[in-house]
């Protein structure tokens, strides 16, 4: 099967959407399926105001339509609700092409954190976008239930995977810091709620991995924390394995690939109470959820590292990719 994925999220962005799509394409090739992309790299772009890392495509409908026709897809998947996703949605409806969408990001909450945009308005726009397709993929059953209550329909589960060969416990440490070491890996932006972690009064060291529009202000405000910038591959995996607890301060994630990477590295999780993956991790005994994040972080030090890795081992790229293609086939009828 040849599936065309249209996405507004692409390099140089470093986020869960981009990484999920990269993993999907690589595993699909291994399984004998085919993923092709339309991305902002194929158009002139401008930086998003206030967030230059995100490039907004200045796409003309005819050019995008020609790219869709040239791809000759069996089905189309709209990964994002941005300019390319909106144009591709219209093109699919005009051509009677089967298409699915994915609810990756809690935009109503993200927008509210930055601008005074009412959540019901954002949900209404998202509902119009997603419900016009043949199926909307969600990362957890809890997110599906949440969206169903808000009027979204034809919801399909698409979980994620993690590379347990790369992200694994290691004997050596690359962090020469006083312990215990509390780690957070995230985009440095307001919606990640990083100050909830950085302001904690914890013994040991706080480490932040990632980059984003708020890095300079956060570094200036919290000089005692250790900001390592964006890390990738082996460098990132070694940092995970050198920490003692992974602190996850976000309240708006739909899944959180970093949770799986941390767990695969043997790190227990400290987080605020929530539904979805984080609730499942807590129920399995590998996370402490508490409204006082410092309490959660200290208690997580006593959780089993082998149990954390065992939980992550349930999530494979192959299982995730097969689930994606099964969803597409079901949407095609």
KAPE-V99637 format. One record per run of one state. SS is the DSSP state (H for helix, E for strand, - for the rest). FROM is the first residue (numbers start at 1). TO is the last residue. If there is no record, write none. Layout:
SS & FROM & TO
SS & FROM & TO
This chain:
- & 1 & 1
E & 2 & 6
- & 7 & 15
H & 16 & 30
- & 31 & 33
E & 34 & 38
- & 39 & 39
H & 40 & 42
- & 43 & 44
E & 45 & 48
- & 49 & 50
E & 51 & 57
- & 58 & 60
H & 61 & 71
- & 72 & 74
E & 75 & 78
- & 79 & 82
H & 83 & 95
- & 96 & 98
E & 99 & 102
- & 103 & 106
H & 107 & 114
- & 115 & 118
H & 119 & 131
- & 132 & 135
E & 136 & 138
- & 139 & 140
H & 141 & 149
- & 150 & 154
E & 155 & 157
- & 158 & 180
E & 181 & 185
- & 186 & 189
H & 190 & 192
- & 193 & 194
H & 195 & 198
- & 199 & 204
E & 205 & 209
- & 210 & 214
H & 215 & 221
- & 222 & 225
E & 226 & 227
- & 228 & 232
H & 233 & 242
- & 243 & 244
E & 245 & 248
- & 249 & 256
H & 257 & 264
- & 265 & 267
E & 268 & 271
- & 272 & 276
H & 277 & 283
- & 284 & 286
E & 287 & 289
- & 290 & 292
H & 293 & 300
- & 301 & 304
H & 305 & 312
- & 313 & 316
H & 317 & 332
- & 333 & 333
